[in-house]
Amino acid sequence: MNTPVKGNERVLRIAVGWGAAALLLLAWQLAAARSASLFFPTPLQIFDDLRERWFSDGLSGGIVTDAFFVDITPSLERLLIGLLIAWSIGITLGVLLGRIPVVAHIVEPILHFMRALPGPVLLPLALVLVGTGTTMRVSLIAFGAVWPILFNTYSAVRRAPEGYVETARVARVSRVRVLFQVILPSASSGIFAGIRVSTSLGIILLIASELVAASDGIGFGLTQAQRSFQFLPMWSFIVALSLLGYLSNLVLTGIESGVLRWHRLQMSVQD
């Protein structure tokens, strides 16, 4: 009975959001067109440059241009590898600390100290220790992005219903099955929250790492455009970065919606 109503509300929220975005773009277009400023091109000019720069090769060329594989692909690879490392380490350590309180009490102060270190601050040290290659950028992303997923997983696992865990133990369910069928499902909402935060931090650290001693990627292209006073390409790189953040959040939201469908149904039953 409530499903059509909730569906209509969701459609209305999406329509309002896109309507607000359209109004903002329209206002930007009109204001930039009237000022004719080189520093603030119109959205139409920006999207036309973006299309021409990265998506104008036609169907025969695979749509994307060669510049796409220099400006965008390296950044995507670094971000994905760094995030996968961060998620793997963060979830593993978070589960261990959440299920072994003694170890958590010992290492938690150290982890909080390390989390307080901003990733960009470690960039000079990373340049000295690791070099200027992809390894340095992936390491910086992994280091900065691991903390949200680690602490969110740790907190979510600690809140796992002990009654379910004890019932599984009484039933002589193996620890592996308890982990994957009881603990992780109950903690999945917190884990996904950490994944989304870590993704945002990963994008920030990606650009920070590519602003220094890089030869490709979004950050490098942005720096080159800024140094040569090419304001239209500079805005294209900024928009590309925004689209990367938006699309990554959209993908994660879709995955979360599918994986946590059972969780939402359970919460609606409880309400």
PAZAPA-4460 file (N, C-alpha, C; in steps of 0.05 Angstrom, whole numbers, plus 32768, in hexadecimal, padded with zeros to 4 digits):
% residues 271
    n_x    n_y    n_z   ca_x   ca_y   ca_z    c_x    c_y    c_z   seq   type   mol
   8010   7FE8   8000   8000   8000   8000   8011   8019   8000     1      M     A
   8027   8019   800E   8038   8031   8011   804D   8033   7FFA     2      N     A
   8050   801D   7FEB   8065   801E   7FD7   8061   8032   7FC1     3      T     A
   8048   8035   7FB5   8044   804A   7FA1   8049   8066   7FAC     4      P     A
   8041   806B   7FC5   8045   8085   7FD0   8063   808B   7FD3     5      V     A
   8072   8078   7FDE   808F   807C   7FE0   809C   807F   7FC5     6      K     A
   8092   8070   7FB1   809D   8073   7F96   8098   808E   7F8B     7      G     A
   8080   8099   7F8F   807A   80B4   7F86   808B   80C9   7F94     8      N     A
   808F   80C5   7FAE   80A0   80D8   7FBD   80BC   80D8   7FB2     9      E     A
   80C6   80C1   7FAB   80E1   80BF   7FA1   80E4   80CD   7F86    10      R     A
   80D0   80C8   7F75   80D0   80D5   7F5A   80CF   80F3   7F5E    11      V     A
   80BE   80FD   7F71   80BC   8119   7F76   80D6   8125   7F7F    12      L     A
   80E4   8117   7F92   80FD   8121   7F9B   8112   8123   7F85    13      R     A
   8112   810E   7F74   8125   810F   7F5D   811F   8126   7F4A    14      I     A
   8105   812A   7F45   80FD   8140   7F33   8104   815B   7F3E    15      A     A
   8100   815E   7F58   8107   8178   7F65   8125   817C   7F64    16      V     A
   8134   8167   7F69   8151   816A   7F69   815C   8171   7F4D    17      G     A
   8152   8163   7F39   815B   8169   7F1E   8151   8185   7F15    18      W     A
   8139   818C   7F1E   812E   81A7   7F17   8140   81BD   7F23    19      G     A
   8148   81B9   7F3C   8159   81CD   7F49   8174   81CF   7F3A    20      A     A
   817F   81B8   7F32   8198   81B8   7F23   8196   81C6   7F08    21      A     A
   817F   81C1   7EFB   817A   81CF   7EE1   8178   81ED   7EE5    22      A     A
   816B   81F6   7EFA   8168   8212   7EFF   8183   821F   7F05    23      L     A
   8194   8210   7F14   81AE   821A   7F1A   81BF   821D   7F01    24      L     A
   81BE   8209   7EEF   81CD   820A   7ED6   81C3   8221   7EC4    25      L     A
   81A9   8224   7EC4   819D   823A   7EB4   81A7   8255   7EBE    26      L     A
   81A6   8259   7ED8   81B0   8272   7EE4   81CD   8276   7EDD    27      A     A
   81DD   8261   7EDF   81FA   8263   7ED9   81FD   826A   7EBB    28      W     A
   81EE   825E   7EAA   81F0   8263   7E8D   81EA   8280   7E87    29      Q     A
   81D4   828A   7E92   81CC   82A6   7E8D   81E1   82BA   7E98    30      L     A
   81EA   82B5   7EB1   81FD   82C7   7EBD   8217   82C7   7EAF    31      A     A
   8222   82AF   7EA7   823B   82AE   7E99   823A   82B9   7E7D    32      A     A
   8223   82B5   7E70   821F   82C0   7E55   821F   82DF   7E55    33      A     A
   8213   82EA   7E69   8211   8307   7E6B   822C   8314   7E72    34      R     A
   823B   8307   7E83   8255   8312   7E8B   826B   830F   7E76    35      S     A
   8269   82F9   7E66   827D   82F3   7E52   8299   82F2   7E5E    36      A     A
   829B   82E7   7E77   82B5   82E5   7E84   82C3   82CC   7E7B    37      S     A
   82DE   82CF   7E77   82EE   82B8   7E70   82F2   82A5   7E87    38      L     A
   82EF   82AF   7EA0   82F3   829F   7EB8   82DB   828D   7EBD    39      F     A
   82C3   8295   7EB4   82AB   8285   7EBA   829C   8280   7EA0    40      F     A
   82A4   826B   7E91   8295   8264   7E79   8279   8259   7E80    41      P     A
   8268   8258   7E6C   824D   824F   7E70   824D   8230   7E72    42      T     A
   8239   8224   7E7F   8237   8207   7E80   8237   81FA   7E64    43      P     A
   822A   8207   7E51   8229   81FC   7E36   8246   81FA   7E2A    44      L     A
   8255   820F   7E2F   8271   820F   7E25   8281   81F9   7E33    45      Q     A
   827D   81F6   7E4D   828C   81E2   7E5C   8285   81C6   7E52    46      I     A
   826B   81C0   7E50   8264   81A5   7E47   826B   81A0   7E2A    47      F     A
   826B   81B4   7E1A   8274   81B1   7DFE   8292   81AA   7DFE    48      D     A
   82A2   81B8   7E0E   82BF   81B3   7E0F   82C4   8197   7E1B    49      D     A
   82B4   8190   7E2F   82B7   8175   7E3B   82B1   815F   7E27    50      L     A
   829B   8163   7E17   8295   814F   7E02   82AA   814E   7DED    51      R     A
   82B3   8165   7DE4   82C7   8166   7DCF   82E2   815A   7DD9    52      E     A
   82E8   815E   7DF2   8302   8156   7DFC   8303   8137   7E00    53      R     A
   82ED   812C   7E0A   82EE   8110   7E13   82DA   80FD   7E05    54      W     A
   82C5   8108   7DF8   82B0   80F6   7DED   82A9   80FD   7DD1    55      F     A
   82BC   8103   7DC0   82B6   810C   7DA5   82C2   80FA   7D90    56      S     A
   82CA   80E2   7D97   82D7   80D1   7D83   82C4   80C1   7D72    57      D     A
   82AA   80C3   7D77   8296   80B5   7D67   8295   8097   7D6E    58      G     A
   8280   808A   7D63   827C   806E   7D69   8293   805D   7D5E    59      L     A
   829E   8064   7D48   82B4   8054   7D3C   82CD   8055   7D4E    60      S     A
   82D0   806B   7D5D   82E8   806D   7D6E   82E2   8066   7D8B    61      G     A
   82CA   805B   7D90   82C3   8054   7DAB   82B9   806B   7DBC    62      G     A
   82B1   8081   7DAF   82A6   8099   7DBB   82BC   80A9   7DC9    63      I     A
   82CA   809D   7DDC   82DE   80AC   7DEC   82F7   80B2   7DDB    64      V     A
   8303   80C8   7DE1   831A   80D1   7DD2   8334   80C6   7DE0    65      T     A
   834B   80CB   7DD2   8364   80C3   7DDE   836A   80D2   7DF8    66      D     A
   8360   80EB   7DF9   8365   80FC   7E10   8357   80F0   7E29    67      A     A
   8341   80E1   7E25   8333   80D5   7E3B   8346   80C1   7E4A    68      F     A
   8356   80B3   7E3A   8368   809F   7E46   8380   80AB   7E53    69      F     A
   8384   80C5   7E4F   839A   80D3   7E5C   8390   80E3   7E74    70      V     A
   8378   80EF   7E71   836E   8100   7E86   835D   80F2   7E9A    71      D     A
   834D   80DF   7E92   8339   80D3   7EA4   8340   80B7   7EAD    72      I     A
   8347   80A5   7E9A   834C   8089   7EA0   8361   8085   7EB7    73      T     A
   8378   8093   7EB6   838B   808F   7ECC   837F   8095   7EE7    74      P     A
   8370   80AA   7EE9   8363   80B2   7F02   8350   809D   7F0C    75      S     A
   8340   8092   7EF9   832D   807E   7F01   833B   8065   7F0B    76      L     A
   8351   805D   7EFE   8360   8045   7F07   836C   804A   7F23    77      E     A
   8378   8060   7F27   8384   8066   7F41   836F   8067   7F57    78      R     A
   8359   8074   7F51   8343   8075   7F65   8338   805A   7F6C    79      L     A
   8333   804A   7F58   8327   8030   7F5C   833A   801E   7F6C    80      L     A
   8353   801D   7F64   8366   800C   7F72   836A   8015   7F8F    81      I     A
   836D   802F   7F93   8370   8039   7FAE   8358   8034   7FC0    82      G     A
   8340   8037   7FB5   8328   8032   7FC5   8325   8014   7FCB    83      L     A
   832B   8003   7FB8   8328   7FE6   7FBD   833B   7FDE   7FD3    84      L     A
   8353   7FE9   7FD3   8366   7FE3   7FE9   835C   7FED   8003    85      I     A
   8352   8006   8003   8347   8011   801C   832F   8002   8026    86      A     A
   831D   7FFA   8014   8305   7FEB   801D   830D   7FD0   8028    87      W     A
   8320   7FC2   801B   8328   7FA8   8024   8334   7FA9   8040    88      S     A
   8347   7FBB   8043   8355   7FBE   805D   8341   7FC8   8072    89      I     A
   8331   7FDC   806B   831F   7FE8   807F   830A   7FD5   8089    90      G     A
   82FE   7FC5   8077   82E9   7FB2   807F   82F5   7F9C   808F    91      I     A
   830D   7F92   8087   8319   7F7C   8095   8321   7F84   80B1    92      T     A
   832F   7F9A   80B4   8337   7FA4   80CE   831F   7FAC   80DF    93      L     A
   830B   7FB8   80D3   82F3   7FC0   80E1   82E5   7FA8   80EE    94      G     A
   82E3   7F93   80DF   82D6   7F7A   80E9   82E7   7F6F   8100    95      V     A
   8301   7F6D   80FC   8312   7F62   8111   8310   7F72   812B    96      L     A
   8312   7F8C   8129   8311   7F9D   8141   82F5   7F9C   814D    97      L     A
   82E0   7F9A   813D   82C6   7F99   8148   82C0   7F7F   8156    98      G     A
   82CD   7F69   814F   82C8   7F4F   815B   82DD   7F48   8170    99      R     A
   82F2   7F57   8172   8307   7F52   8186   830C   7F6B   8196   100      I     A
   82FC   7F71   81AA   82FE   7F8A   81B9   8319   7F8F   81C5   101      P     A
   8327   7F7A   81CE   8341   7F7E   81DB   8355   7F8B   81C7   102      V     A
   8356   7F81   81AF   8367   7F8C   819A   835F   7FA8   8193   103      V     A
   8345   7FAD   8192   833A   7FC8   818C   8344   7FDD   81A0   104      A     A
   8342   7FD6   81BA   834B   7FE9   81CF   8369   7FEF   81CD   105      H     A
   8378   7FDC   81C3   8395   7FE1   81C1   839C   7FF3   81A9   106      I     A
   8391   7FED   8192   8399   7FFB   817A   8388   8013   8173   107      V     A
   8371   8016   8180   835F   802C   8179   836C   8048   817C   108      E     A
   837B   804E   8192   8388   8068   8193   839B   806D   817C   109      P     A
   83AA   8058   8174   83BD   805B   815E   83AD   8061   8144   110      I     A
   8397   8053   8140   8388   8057   8128   837C   8073   8127   111      L     A
   8372   807D   813E   8367   8098   813E   837D   80AD   8139   112      H     A
   8395   80A8   8143   83AC   80BA   813D   83B2   80BA   811F   113      F     A
   83B2   80A3   8112   83B9   80A2   80F6   83A2   80AD   80E5   114      M     A
   8389   80AA   80EE   8373   80B5   80DF   8374   80D3   80E0   115      R     A
   837F   80DF   80F5   837F   80FC   80F7   8393   8109   80E4   116      A     A
   83A5   80F9   80D8   83B8   8103   80C5   83AA   8108   80AA   117      L     A
   83A8   8121   80A0   839C   8126   8086   83AD   8119   8070   118      P     A
   839F   810D   805D   83AE   80FF   8048   83C0   8112   8038   119      G     A
   83B7   812A   8030   83C8   813B   8020   83E2   8143   802F   120      P     A
   83E1   8144   8049   83F9   814B   8059   840F   8136   8054   121      V     A
   8408   811D   804F   841B   8108   804B   8426   8107   802E   122      L     A
   841C   8119   801D   8425   8118   8001   8443   811D   7FFE   123      L     A
   844F   8130   800B   846C   8133   8009   847C   811A   8011   124      P     A
   8472   810E   8028   8480   80F6   8031   847C   80DF   801D   125      L     A
   8464   80DD   8012   845F   80C8   7FFE   8470   80CC   7FE5   126      A     A
   8475   80E5   7FDD   8486   80EA   7FC6   84A2   80E0   7FCB   127      L     A
   84AC   80E3   7FE4   84C7   80DB   7FEA   84C9   80BD   7FED   128      V     A
   84B6   80B1   7FFA   84B7   8094   8000   84AF   8082   7FE8   129      L     A
   849B   808B   7FDA   848F   807A   7FC5   8496   8084   7FA9   130      V     A
   849A   809E   7FA6   849F   80A8   7F8B   8487   80B7   7F80   131      G     A
   8488   80BD   7F66   8473   80CD   7F5A   8460   80BC   7F48   132      T     A
   8463   80A2   7F49   8453   8091   7F38   8437   808B   7F42   133      G     A
   842A   8078   7F35   840F   8071   7F3D   840E   8065   7F59   134      T     A
   8423   8057   7F61   8423   804A   7F7B   841F   805F   7F91   135      T     A
   842C   8076   7F8F   842A   808B   7FA3   840D   8095   7FA4   136      M     A
   8400   8099   7F8E   83E5   80A4   7F8D   83D1   8090   7F98   137      R     A
   83D5   8077   7F90   83C3   8062   7F9B   83C6   805F   7FB9   138      V     A
   83DF   8060   7FC2   83E4   805D   7FDF   83D8   8074   7FEF   139      S     A
   83DA   808C   7FE4   83CE   80A3   7FF2   83B0   80A1   7FF3   140      L     A
   83A3   8098   7FDD   8386   8094   7FDD   837E   807E   7FF1   141      I     A
   838D   8068   7FF1   8386   8052   8003   8389   805B   8020   142      A     A
   839F   8069   8027   83A3   8072   8042   838D   8084   804C   143      F     A
   8385   8098   803B   8371   80AB   8044   8355   80A0   8044   144      G     A
   834F   808D   8032   8334   8082   8030   832E   806B   8042   145      A     A
   8343   8060   804F   833E   8048   805F   8330   804E   8079   146      V     A
   8334   8066   8084   832A   806C   809F   830C   806D   80A2   147      W     A
   82FD   807A   8090   82E0   8079   8092   82D4   805D   8091   148      P     A
   82DE   804D   807F   82D3   8032   807D   82DC   8021   8094   149      I     A
   82F4   8025   809F   82FD   8015   80B6   82ED   801B   80CE   150      L     A
   82EA   8035   80D5   82DC   803C   80EE   82BE   8037   80EB   151      F     A
   82B2   803B   80D4   8296   8035   80D0   8290   8017   80D3   152      N     A
   82A2   8007   80C7   829F   7FEA   80CA   82A3   7FE1   80E6   153      T     A
   82B7   7FEC   80F4   82BC   7FE6   8110   82A4   7FEC   8121   154      Y     A
   8299   8004   811D   8281   800C   812D   8269   7FFC   8126   155      S     A
   8264   7FF5   810D   824D   7FE6   8105   824F   7FC9   810F   156      A     A
   8267   7FBD   810E   826A   7FA2   8117   8266   7FA0   8135   157      V     A
   8270   7FB4   8144   826C   7FB4   8161   824E   7FB5   8168   158      R     A
   823E   7FC1   8157   8221   7FC3   815C   8211   7FAB   8152   159      R     A
   821F   7F98   8147   8211   7F80   813D   8202   7F72   8154   160      A     A
   81E9   7F6A   8150   81D9   7F5E   8165   81E6   7F45   8171   161      P     A
   81EE   7F47   818A   81FB   7F30   8197   81E8   7F18   819A   162      E     A
   81CE   7F1E   819B   81BB   7F08   819E   81BC   7EF6   8185   163      G     A
   81BE   7F02   816E   81C0   7EF2   8155   81DA   7EE2   8155   164      Y     A
   81F0   7EEF   815D   8209   7EE1   815D   8209   7ECA   8171   165      V     A
   81FF   7ECE   8188   81FE   7EB9   819C   81EC   7EA2   8193   166      E     A
   81D5   7EA9   8186   81C3   7E94   817C   81D2   7E83   8167   167      T     A
   81E1   7E90   8156   81F0   7E81   8141   8205   7E6F   814E   168      A     A
   8212   7E79   8163   8226   7E68   8170   8219   7E50   817E   169      R     A
   8202   7E55   818B   81F4   7E3E   8197   81EC   7E29   8183   170      V     A
   81E5   7E33   816B   81DD   7E21   8155   81F5   7E15   8148   171      A     A
   820D   7E1B   8152   8226   7E10   8148   822B   7E18   812A   172      R     A
   8224   7E31   8125   8229   7E3B   810A   8247   7E44   8109   173      V     A
   8254   7E3E   80F4   8271   7E45   80F2   8275   7E63   80F3   174      S     A
   828D   7E6B   80FD   8293   7E87   80FF   8292   7E96   80E4   175      R     A
   829A   7E88   80CF   829A   7E94   80B5   827D   7E9A   80AD   176      V     A
   826B   7E88   80B2   824F   7E8D   80AB   8243   7EA2   80BD   177      R     A
   824A   7EA3   80D6   8241   7EB8   80E8   824A   7ED3   80DD   178      V     A
   8263   7ED4   80D4   826E   7EEE   80CA   825E   7EF7   80B2   179      L     A
   825A   7EE5   809E   824E   7EED   8085   8230   7EED   8085   180      F     A
   8223   7EDF   8098   8206   7EDE   8098   81F9   7EED   80AF   181      Q     A
   8209   7EF5   80C3   81FE   7F04   80D9   820C   7F1F   80DD   182      V     A
   8226   7F1F   80E1   8234   7F37   80E9   8236   7F4B   80D1   183      I     A
   8240   7F42   80BA   8242   7F55   80A4   8228   7F5F   809A   184      L     A
   8213   7F4E   8097   81F9   7F5A   808F   81EE   7F6F   80A2   185      P     A
   81F1   7F6A   80BC   81E8   7F7E   80D0   81F8   7F98   80CF   186      S     A
   8212   7F95   80C7   8223   7FAC   80C6   8225   7FB9   80AB   187      A     A
   8217   7FAE   8097   821A   7FB7   807C   8212   7FD4   8077   188      S     A
   81FE   7FDE   8086   81F7   7FFA   8082   820D   800D   808A   189      S     A
   821A   8007   80A1   8231   8018   80A9   8249   8015   8097   190      G     A
   824D   7FFD   808D   8263   7FF8   807A   8260   8009   8061   191      I     A
   8248   8009   8056   8243   8018   803D   8245   8036   8043   192      F     A
   823E   803F   805A   8241   805C   8061   825F   8062   8061   193      A     A
   8270   8051   806B   828D   8055   806B   8298   8054   804E   194      G     A
   828D   8043   803E   8296   8041   8022   8291   805B   8013   195      I     A
   827A   8067   8017   8273   8080   8009   8284   8097   8012   196      R     A
   8289   8098   802D   829B   80AE   8036   82B7   80AA   802C   197      V     A
   82C1   8091   802D   82DC   808C   8024   82DF   8092   8006   198      S     A
   82CA   808E   7FF6   82CB   8094   7FDA   82CF   80B2   7FD5   199      T     A
   82C0   80C2   7FE5   82C3   80DF   7FE2   82DF   80E8   7FEA   200      S     A
   82EA   80DD   7FFF   8305   80E3   8007   8319   80D9   7FF2   201      L     A
   8314   80C2   7FE7   8326   80B8   7FD2   8328   80CA   7FBA   202      G     A
   8312   80D6   7FB2   8312   80E8   7F9B   8322   8101   7FA2   203      I     A
   831F   810C   7FBA   832E   8123   7FC3   834C   811D   7FC2   204      I     A
   8354   8106   7FCD   8370   80FF   7FCE   837B   80F8   7FB3   205      L     A
   836A   80EE   7FA1   8373   80E9   7F86   837B   8103   7F78   206      L     A
   836B   8118   7F7A   8371   8131   7F6E   838A   813E   7F7B   207      I     A
   838B   813C   7F96   83A2   8147   7FA4   83BC   813A   7F9B   208      A     A
   83BB   8120   7F97   83D4   8112   7F8F   83DB   8118   7F72   209      S     A
   83C7   811E   7F61   83CC   8123   7F45   83D4   8140   7F40   210      E     A
   83D1   8151   7F54   83DA   816D   7F50   83F8   8170   7F52   211      L     A
   8405   815B   7F5C   8422   815C   7F61   8430   8147   7F51   212      V     A
   8443   814F   7F40   8455   813C   7F32   8446   8127   7F22   213      A     A
   8430   812E   7F16   8420   811B   7F06   8425   8120   7EE8   214      A     A
   841F   810C   7ED8   8422   8110   7EBB   8407   8109   7EAD   215      S     A
   83F3   8102   7EBB   83D9   80FC   7EB0   83C4   80FD   7EC6   216      D     A
   83AB   80FA   7EBF   8395   80FA   7ED3   8387   8115   7ED4   217      G     A
   8370   8115   7EE2   835F   812D   7EE4   836E   8144   7EF2   218      I     A
   837C   813D   7F09   838A   8152   7F17   83A0   815E   7F07   219      G     A
   83AF   814E   7EF8   83C4   8158   7EE6   83B8   816B   7ED1   220      F     A
   83A2   8162   7EC4   8396   8172   7EAF   838B   818D   7EBB   221      G     A
   8380   818C   7ED3   8376   81A4   7EE0   838D   81B7   7EE5   222      L     A
   83A4   81AD   7EEE   83BB   81BE   7EF4   83C6   81CA   7EDB   223      T     A
   83C8   81BA   7EC5   83D3   81C5   7EAC   83C1   81DA   7EA1   224      Q     A
   83A6   81D6   7EA2   8394   81EB   7E98   8396   8204   7EA8   225      A     A
   8399   8202   7EC3   839B   821A   7ED4   83B5   8229   7ECF   226      Q     A
   83CB   821A   7ECB   83E5   8227   7EC7   83E6   8236   7EAC   227      R     A
   83D8   822B   7E98   83D8   8238   7E7E   83C0   824B   7E79   228      S     A
   83B2   8250   7E8F   839B   8263   7E8E   8386   825B   7E7A   229      F     A
   8382   8240   7E77   836C   8236   7E66   8354   8230   7E77   230      Q     A
   8343   8244   7E7A   832E   8242   7E8E   8317   822F   7E86   231      F     A
   8311   822D   7E6C   82FD   821B   7E63   8305   81FE   7E68   232      L     A
   831D   81F5   7E60   8325   81DA   7E67   8326   81D5   7E85   233      P     A
   832E   81EA   7E95   8330   81E7   7EB2   8314   81E1   7EBD   234      M     A
   8300   81EF   7EB3   82E4   81E9   7EBC   82DB   81CD   7EB3   235      W     A
   82E5   81C4   7E9C   82DE   81A9   7E92   82E9   8194   7EA5   236      S     A
   8301   8198   7EAF   830C   8185   7EC2   82FE   8186   7EDD   237      F     A
   82F5   819E   7EE5   82E6   81A0   7EFE   82CB   8192   7EFB   238      I     A
   82BE   8195   7EE5   82A4   8187   7EE0   82A9   8169   7EDF   239      V     A
   82BE   8160   7ED2   82C4   8144   7ED1   82C8   8138   7EED   240      A     A
   82D6   8147   7EFE   82DA   813E   7F19   82BF   813D   7F28   241      L     A
   82AE   8150   7F24   8293   8150   7F30   8283   8138   7F27   242      S     A
   8284   8133   7F0D   8276   811C   7F02   8280   8102   7F0D   243      L     A
   829B   8100   7F11   82A6   80E8   7F1D   829B   80E4   7F39   244      L     A
   829A   80F9   7F49   828E   80F6   7F64   8271   80EF   7F63   245      G     A
   8262   80FC   7F51   8245   80F6   7F4F   823F   80DA   7F46   246      Y     A
   824D   80D1   7F31   8249   80B6   7F27   8251   80A0   7F3A   247      L     A
   8267   80A5   7F48   8270   8091   7F5C   825C   808F   7F72   248      S     A
   8251   80A5   7F7B   823C   80A4   7F90   8223   8097   7F85   249      N     A
   821C   809B   7F6C   8205   808F   7F60   8208   8071   7F5E   250      L     A
   8220   8067   7F56   8225   804B   7F55   8224   803E   7F70   251      V     A
   8231   804B   7F84   8230   8040   7F9F   8215   803F   7FAB   252      L     A
   8205   8054   7FA5   81E9   8054   7FAF   81D9   803D   7FA3   253      T     A
   81DD   8038   7F89   81CF   8022   7F7C   81D7   8007   7F87   254      G     A
   81F1   8003   7F8C   81FA   7FEA   7F98   81EF   7FE7   7FB4   255      I     A
   81F1   7FFD   7FC3   81E7   7FFC   7FDF   81C9   7FF6   7FDF   256      E     A
   81BA   8002   7FCD   819D   7FFD   7FCC   8197   7FE0   7FC7   257      S     A
   81A7   7FD3   7FB5   81A2   7FB7   7FB0   81AB   7FA5   7FC6   258      G     A
   81C3   7FAA   7FD1   81CD   7F98   7FE6   81BE   7F9B   8000   259      V     A
   81B5   7FB3   8006   81A8   7FB8   8020   8189   7FB8   801E   260      L     A
   817F   7FAC   8009   8162   7FAB   8006   8155   7F9D   801D   261      R     A
   8161   7F88   8026   8157   7F79   803D   8157   7F8A   8056   262      W     A
   816B   7F9B   8059   816D   7FAC   8071   8156   7FC0   8072   263      H     A
   8151   7FCC   805B   813B   7FDF   805A   8120   7FD2   8060   264      R     A
   811C   7FBA   8055   8103   7FAC   805A   8100   7FA5   8077   265      L     A
   8116   7F9E   8084   8116   7F97   80A0   810F   7FAF   80B1   266      Q     A
   811B   7FC6   80AA   8116   7FDF   80B9   80F9   7FE8   80B6   267      M     A
   80EE   7FE4   809D   80D2   7FED   8099   80BF   7FDB   80A8   268      S     A
   80C6   7FC1   80AC   80B5   7FAF   80BB   80B5   7FB7   80D8   269      V     A
   80CE   7FBF   80E3   80D0   7FC7   80FE   80C1   7FE0   8104   270      Q     A
   80C1   7FF3   80F0   80B2   800C   80F4   8094   8007   80F4   271      D     A
***
